[in-house]
Amino acid sequence: MLLREFKEHFGRGDLKAAIGVIPPGTNGYYLLVKSHKWGVNSFLESDRKMQPRVFKSQQALLNAAKAIGFPYQEIDIQHL
């Protein structure tokens, strides 16, 4: 899902958590957003490729989650 779509869903109260995911063998982070309304978890996708967006730094990931509406202190970072 794209950033603007996540912002809309956050504004409606559809989202419950943002998780930074560090996949093995990757130099970066994915942003996973959990929803209590859909029952489906979605990654933030890039506009061009429609694939999960890879963030090169933890700060970039946190900024994207904050842009959606999640406060920094509510964002969890996990290794897969």
N, CA, C and O atoms as a MOPAC input file, in Angstrom:
PM7 MOZYME 1SCF
protein

 N      0.84600 1    -1.16000 1     0.00000 1
 C      0.00000 1     0.00000 1     0.00000 1
 C      0.90400 1     1.23900 1     0.00000 1
 O      2.01400 1     1.20000 1     0.53100 1
 N      0.44300 1     2.29300 1    -0.57400 1
 C      1.20900 1     3.52700 1    -0.69100 1
 C      1.04200 1     4.40300 1     0.55200 1
 O      0.08900 1     4.24400 1     1.31500 1
 N      1.97600 1     5.32200 1     0.74100 1
 C      1.96400 1     6.20500 1     1.90200 1
 C      0.65400 1     6.97600 1     2.02100 1
 O      0.07900 1     7.05300 1     3.10600 1
 N      0.18300 1     7.53900 1     0.93300 1
 C     -1.05600 1     8.33300 1     0.99700 1
 C     -2.25700 1     7.47400 1     1.40000 1
 O     -3.16000 1     7.95300 1     2.08600 1
 N     -2.26700 1     6.20800 1     0.97700 1
 C     -3.35900 1     5.30900 1     1.35700 1
 C     -3.30300 1     4.98200 1     2.85100 1
 O     -4.33200 1     4.93900 1     3.52500 1
 N     -2.08800 1     4.75100 1     3.36000 1
 C     -1.94200 1     4.49800 1     4.79100 1
 C     -2.37800 1     5.70900 1     5.60500 1
 O     -3.01000 1     5.55500 1     6.65000 1
 N     -2.04700 1     6.91800 1     5.13900 1
 C     -2.45800 1     8.13700 1     5.84900 1
 C     -3.98100 1     8.21600 1     5.95400 1
 O     -4.51800 1     8.56000 1     7.00700 1
 N     -4.66900 1     7.90000 1     4.86600 1
 C     -6.13700 1     7.92300 1     4.86900 1
 C     -6.70000 1     6.91800 1     5.87000 1
 O     -7.60900 1     7.23800 1     6.63600 1
 N     -6.15800 1     5.70400 1     5.86000 1
 C     -6.63700 1     4.66300 1     6.77600 1
 C     -6.31900 1     5.00900 1     8.22500 1
 O     -7.11700 1     4.72700 1     9.11900 1
 N     -5.15800 1     5.62000 1     8.46500 1
 C     -4.81700 1     6.03300 1     9.82500 1
 C     -5.81100 1     7.08100 1    10.31700 1
 O     -6.26000 1     7.03500 1    11.46200 1
 N     -6.14500 1     8.01500 1     9.45200 1
 C     -7.10400 1     9.05900 1     9.80600 1
 C     -8.47600 1     8.51500 1    10.15500 1
 O     -9.20300 1     9.11400 1    10.94800 1
 N     -8.83700 1     7.37500 1     9.56400 1
 C    -10.13000 1     6.73900 1     9.85500 1
 C    -10.06400 1     5.79700 1    11.05200 1
 O    -11.08500 1     5.27000 1    11.49400 1
 N     -8.85000 1     5.59000 1    11.57700 1
 C     -8.70200 1     4.70300 1    12.72900 1
 C     -8.60800 1     3.23800 1    12.37800 1
 O     -8.86300 1     2.38500 1    13.22800 1
 N     -8.24600 1     2.92100 1    11.13600 1
 C     -8.18400 1     1.52400 1    10.69100 1
 C     -6.88100 1     0.81500 1    11.06700 1
 O     -6.82500 1    -0.41400 1    11.02500 1
 N     -5.84000 1     1.55400 1    11.43200 1
 C     -4.51900 1     0.96500 1    11.65400 1
 C     -4.20600 1     0.87400 1    13.13800 1
 O     -4.61900 1     1.72400 1    13.92600 1
 N     -3.45600 1    -0.18900 1    13.51800 1
 C     -3.16000 1    -0.34700 1    14.94200 1
 C     -1.67600 1    -0.34400 1    15.27300 1
 O     -1.32600 1    -0.05400 1    16.41700 1
 N     -0.77700 1    -0.65400 1    14.33000 1
 C      0.64400 1    -0.71100 1    14.67300 1
 C      1.51700 1    -0.57800 1    13.43300 1
 O      1.12300 1    -0.92500 1    12.32000 1
 N      2.72000 1    -0.06000 1    13.67300 1
 C      3.74900 1     0.00500 1    12.63200 1
 C      4.97200 1    -0.72900 1    13.15900 1
 O      5.41400 1    -0.49900 1    14.28400 1
 N      5.51300 1    -1.61800 1    12.32900 1
 C      6.65700 1    -2.42400 1    12.73900 1
 C      7.74400 1    -2.29600 1    11.68200 1
 O      7.49200 1    -2.48300 1    10.49200 1
 N      8.94700 1    -1.97600 1    12.12600 1
 C     10.10200 1    -1.99100 1    11.23700 1
 C     10.63700 1    -3.40500 1    11.19300 1
 O     10.95200 1    -3.98200 1    12.23400 1
 N     10.74100 1    -3.96800 1    10.00900 1
 C     11.17300 1    -5.35100 1     9.84300 1
 C     12.54000 1    -5.36100 1     9.17800 1
 O     12.75100 1    -4.71300 1     8.15300 1
 N     13.47700 1    -6.11400 1     9.78100 1
 C     14.80900 1    -6.27600 1     9.20400 1
 C     14.90800 1    -7.70600 1     8.68500 1
 O     15.12000 1    -8.63300 1     9.46600 1
 N     14.75600 1    -7.89700 1     7.36500 1
 C     14.84300 1    -9.25600 1     6.82500 1
 C     16.29300 1    -9.73800 1     6.78400 1
 O     17.20800 1    -8.93000 1     6.62900 1
 N     16.50800 1   -11.04100 1     6.92200 1
 C     17.87700 1   -11.56100 1     6.86600 1
 C     18.49300 1   -11.35000 1     5.48600 1
 O     17.82200 1   -11.48600 1     4.46400 1
 N     19.77200 1   -11.01700 1     5.47600 1
 C     20.48900 1   -10.85100 1     4.21800 1
 C     20.17900 1    -9.57300 1     3.47500 1
 O     20.52100 1    -9.44700 1     2.29900 1
 N     19.53600 1    -8.61400 1     4.13600 1
 C     19.17200 1    -7.36000 1     3.48500 1
 C     19.78500 1    -6.20100 1     4.25600 1
 O     19.81000 1    -6.21300 1     5.48600 1
 N     20.27400 1    -5.21100 1     3.54000 1
 C     20.79900 1    -4.00200 1     4.17400 1
 C     19.72100 1    -2.93900 1     4.17000 1
 O     19.79800 1    -1.97200 1     3.41200 1
 N     18.73500 1    -3.11200 1     4.99800 1
 C     17.65600 1    -2.13900 1     5.04200 1
 C     16.51400 1    -2.61400 1     5.91700 1
 O     16.59100 1    -3.64500 1     6.58500 1
 N     15.45700 1    -1.82800 1     5.89000 1
 C     14.27300 1    -2.05800 1     6.71400 1
 C     13.02800 1    -1.99200 1     5.83700 1
 O     12.98100 1    -1.23900 1     4.86400 1
 N     12.02600 1    -2.78400 1     6.18800 1
 C     10.69900 1    -2.67600 1     5.58800 1
 C      9.75300 1    -2.14000 1     6.65900 1
 O      9.94900 1    -2.39500 1     7.84800 1
 N      8.73700 1    -1.40500 1     6.24300 1
 C      7.72600 1    -0.90800 1     7.18000 1
 C      6.46000 1    -1.74000 1     7.00700 1
 O      5.80600 1    -1.68800 1     5.96600 1
 N      6.12700 1    -2.50100 1     8.03400 1
 C      4.93000 1    -3.33600 1     8.05200 1
 C      3.87300 1    -2.63500 1     8.89700 1
 O      4.14200 1    -2.24200 1    10.03200 1
 N      2.68000 1    -2.48000 1     8.35000 1
 C      1.59200 1    -1.81200 1     9.05800 1
 C      0.48100 1    -2.82500 1     9.31400 1
 O      0.02400 1    -3.51400 1     8.40300 1
 N      0.06200 1    -2.90000 1    10.56800 1
 C     -0.99600 1    -3.83100 1    10.96600 1
 C     -2.32000 1    -3.09000 1    11.06500 1
 O     -2.38400 1    -1.94000 1    11.49800 1
 N     -3.36700 1    -3.78000 1    10.65500 1
 C     -4.70800 1    -3.20900 1    10.70400 1
 C     -5.60600 1    -4.09500 1    11.54400 1
 O     -5.55600 1    -5.32000 1    11.43600 1
 N     -6.41900 1    -3.48500 1    12.37000 1
 C     -7.40100 1    -4.27000 1    13.12200 1
 C     -8.71100 1    -4.36200 1    12.35700 1
 O     -9.58400 1    -5.14600 1    12.73100 1
 N     -8.86700 1    -3.58400 1    11.30200 1
 C    -10.10500 1    -3.59800 1    10.52600 1
 C    -10.07000 1    -4.65700 1     9.42300 1
 O    -11.03300 1    -5.40200 1     9.24500 1
 N     -8.95100 1    -4.72300 1     8.67800 1
 C     -8.87800 1    -5.65000 1     7.54000 1
 C     -8.49000 1    -7.05300 1     7.95100 1
 O     -8.89000 1    -8.01800 1     7.29900 1
 N     -7.71000 1    -7.19100 1     9.03300 1
 C     -7.16900 1    -8.48900 1     9.39400 1
 C     -5.99500 1    -8.87700 1     8.52100 1
 O     -5.60100 1   -10.04300 1     8.48600 1
 N     -5.42900 1    -7.90200 1     7.81100 1
 C     -4.30700 1    -8.14300 1     6.90300 1
 C     -3.20500 1    -7.15000 1     7.24100 1
 O     -3.47600 1    -5.98700 1     7.53800 1
 N     -1.95700 1    -7.61500 1     7.19400 1
 C     -0.81200 1    -6.73700 1     7.38500 1
 C     -0.26800 1    -6.35200 1     6.01600 1
 O     -0.24400 1    -7.17900 1     5.10500 1
 N      0.16700 1    -5.10700 1     5.86300 1
 C      0.64100 1    -4.62200 1     4.56700 1
 C      1.96400 1    -3.90100 1     4.72500 1
 O      2.20700 1    -3.23400 1     5.73100 1
 N      2.81800 1    -4.04100 1     3.72200 1
 C      4.07100 1    -3.30100 1     3.67700 1
 C      3.85400 1    -1.97800 1     2.96300 1
 O      3.02600 1    -1.87700 1     2.05800 1
 N      4.61300 1    -0.95600 1     3.38100 1
 C      4.63900 1     0.29500 1     2.64000 1
 C      5.35400 1     0.02000 1     1.32600 1
 O      6.46700 1    -0.50600 1     1.31900 1
 N      4.71700 1     0.37400 1     0.21600 1
 C      5.27100 1     0.09700 1    -1.10800 1
 C      5.77300 1     1.37300 1    -1.75800 1
 O      5.32700 1     2.47400 1    -1.43300 1
 N      6.71400 1     1.20500 1    -2.68700 1
 C      7.20900 1     2.35200 1    -3.44500 1
 C      6.20200 1     2.70000 1    -4.53700 1
 O      5.46900 1     1.83100 1    -5.01000 1
 N      6.16600 1     3.95200 1    -4.93100 1
 C      5.22100 1     4.40400 1    -5.95900 1
 C      5.50000 1     3.77700 1    -7.31300 1
 O      4.56900 1     3.45900 1    -8.05400 1
 N      6.75200 1     3.60000 1    -7.63700 1
 C      7.11400 1     3.15000 1    -8.98900 1
 C      7.02300 1     1.64300 1    -9.17000 1
 O      6.45800 1     1.16500 1   -10.15300 1
 N      7.57200 1     0.90300 1    -8.23600 1
 C      7.71400 1    -0.54200 1    -8.41800 1
 C      6.56300 1    -1.35900 1    -7.84700 1
 O      6.37500 1    -2.51700 1    -8.22300 1
 N      5.79300 1    -0.76600 1    -6.94200 1
 C      4.72100 1    -1.48600 1    -6.24700 1
 C      5.26400 1    -2.73600 1    -5.54800 1
 O      4.61300 1    -3.78100 1    -5.51400 1
 N      6.46500 1    -2.60200 1    -4.99500 1
 C      7.09200 1    -3.62100 1    -4.17000 1
 C      7.38900 1    -2.98400 1    -2.82000 1
 O      7.44000 1    -1.75900 1    -2.72000 1
 N      7.58400 1    -3.78600 1    -1.78300 1
 C      7.89100 1    -3.18300 1    -0.48200 1
 C      9.08000 1    -2.22900 1    -0.57900 1
 O     10.11400 1    -2.54800 1    -1.16600 1
 N      8.90000 1    -1.06300 1     0.00800 1
 C      9.95100 1    -0.04800 1    -0.01900 1
 C     11.03100 1    -0.42200 1     0.98600 1
 O     10.72900 1    -0.79600 1     2.11900 1
 N     12.28600 1    -0.32100 1     0.57300 1
 C     13.41600 1    -0.61900 1     1.44500 1
 C     13.98400 1     0.70400 1     1.95000 1
 O     14.36200 1     1.57300 1     1.16500 1
 N     14.03600 1     0.84100 1     3.27000 1
 C     14.61900 1     2.02700 1     3.89100 1
 C     16.05900 1     1.71000 1     4.26300 1
 O     16.32800 1     0.67600 1     4.87400 1
 N     16.98100 1     2.58600 1     3.90200 1
 C     18.39700 1     2.34300 1     4.16400 1
 C     18.79300 1     2.65900 1     5.60000 1
 O     19.80700 1     2.16000 1     6.08600 1
 N     18.00900 1     3.47500 1     6.27700 1
 C     18.33500 1     3.80900 1     7.66700 1
 C     17.09600 1     3.65900 1     8.54400 1
 O     15.95800 1     3.72400 1     8.07900 1
 N     17.36400 1     3.45800 1     9.81500 1
 C     16.27500 1     3.34700 1    10.77700 1
 C     15.53200 1     4.67900 1    10.88800 1
 O     14.31300 1     4.69500 1    11.06000 1
 N     16.25300 1     5.78400 1    10.79100 1
 C     15.61900 1     7.09500 1    10.88900 1
 C     14.64600 1     7.32900 1     9.73600 1
 O     13.57100 1     7.89300 1     9.94000 1
 N     15.01400 1     6.90100 1     8.52600 1
 C     14.11300 1     7.04500 1     7.37300 1
 C     12.83700 1     6.23500 1     7.58400 1
 O     11.74500 1     6.69300 1     7.24700 1
 N     12.97300 1     5.03800 1     8.13700 1
 C     11.81000 1     4.20600 1     8.45100 1
 C     10.91400 1     4.90000 1     9.47600 1
 O      9.69600 1     4.95000 1     9.30800 1
 N     11.51600 1     5.43000 1    10.53300 1
 C     10.74300 1     6.11300 1    11.57300 1
 C     10.03600 1     7.34300 1    11.02100 1
 O      8.89900 1     7.62500 1    11.40000 1
 N     10.69200 1     8.07500 1    10.13300 1
 C     10.07200 1     9.26000 1     9.53000 1
 C      8.86000 1     8.88300 1     8.68200 1
 O      7.85400 1     9.59200 1     8.69100 1
 N      8.94800 1     7.77300 1     7.95000 1
 C      7.81600 1     7.32800 1     7.13000 1
 C      6.64000 1     6.91700 1     8.01900 1
 O      5.49000 1     7.24700 1     7.72900 1
 N      6.93500 1     6.20200 1     9.09600 1
 C      5.86800 1     5.79700 1    10.01700 1
 C      5.23500 1     7.02000 1    10.67500 1
 O      4.02100 1     7.05900 1    10.87800 1
 N      6.04800 1     8.01200 1    11.00500 1
 C      5.51000 1     9.24700 1    11.59100 1
 C      4.65500 1     9.99500 1    10.57400 1
 O      3.64400 1    10.59700 1    10.93800 1
 N      5.05400 1     9.96300 1     9.29600 1
 C      4.26600 1    10.62100 1     8.25000 1
 C      2.88100 1     9.98600 1     8.12900 1
 O      1.91300 1    10.66800 1     7.78900 1
 N      2.78300 1     8.69500 1     8.40200 1
 C      1.48100 1     8.02400 1     8.38900 1
 C      0.64300 1     8.50300 1     9.57100 1
 O     -0.57000 1     8.67500 1     9.45100 1
 N      1.29700 1     8.71900 1    10.71400 1
 C      0.58200 1     9.17600 1    11.90000 1
 C      1.01200 1     8.49900 1    13.19100 1
 O      0.54800 1     8.87500 1    14.26800 1
 N      1.89600 1     7.50300 1    13.10200 1
 C      2.35700 1     6.78900 1    14.28900 1
 C      3.43800 1     7.59200 1    15.00700 1
 O      4.37900 1     8.05300 1    14.36200 1
 N      3.32900 1     7.77200 1    16.33000 1
 C      4.40600 1     8.42900 1    17.07700 1
 C      5.65200 1     7.53600 1    17.10700 1
 O      5.54300 1     6.31100 1    17.06600 1
 N      6.81600 1     8.14900 1    17.17600 1
 C      8.07400 1     7.39000 1    17.18500 1
 C      8.09000 1     6.29700 1    18.24500 1
 O      8.52900 1     5.18100 1    17.96900 1
 N      7.61900 1     6.59700 1    19.44600 1
 C      7.71800 1     5.64600 1    20.54500 1
 C      6.82300 1     4.42000 1    20.37600 1
 O      6.98000 1     3.44900 1    21.11600 1
 N      5.89700 1     4.43500 1    19.43100 1
 C      5.01200 1     3.28500 1    19.21000 1
 C      5.50000 1     2.36200 1    18.09600 1
 O      4.83400 1     1.37600 1    17.78200 1
 N      6.64000 1     2.66200 1    17.50000 1
 C      7.13700 1     1.87700 1    16.37200 1
 C      8.13500 1     0.84700 1    16.88300 1
 O      9.13000 1     1.19400 1    17.52000 1
 N      7.86200 1    -0.40500 1    16.60100 1
 C      8.70600 1    -1.51200 1    17.03100 1
 C      9.60300 1    -1.92900 1    15.86700 1
 O      9.17700 1    -1.89900 1    14.71300 1
 N     10.85000 1    -2.32100 1    16.16900 1
 C     11.77800 1    -2.81400 1    15.14800 1
 C     12.07300 1    -4.27600 1    15.47700 1
 O     12.44700 1    -4.59800 1    16.60400 1
 N     11.90400 1    -5.16600 1    14.48600 1
 C     12.09300 1    -6.60100 1    14.71400 1
 C     12.95000 1    -7.21600 1    13.61800 1
 O     12.88100 1    -6.81900 1    12.45500 1
 N     13.76200 1    -8.19500 1    14.01200 1
 C     14.52000 1    -9.00500 1    13.05900 1
 C     13.67000 1   -10.20900 1    12.67600 1
 O     12.96500 1   -10.76700 1    13.51700 1
 N     13.73400 1   -10.60700 1    11.41800 1
 C     13.03800 1   -11.83300 1    11.00000 1
 C     13.95000 1   -13.02200 1    11.13400 1
 O     13.54800 1   -14.14500 1    10.83100 1

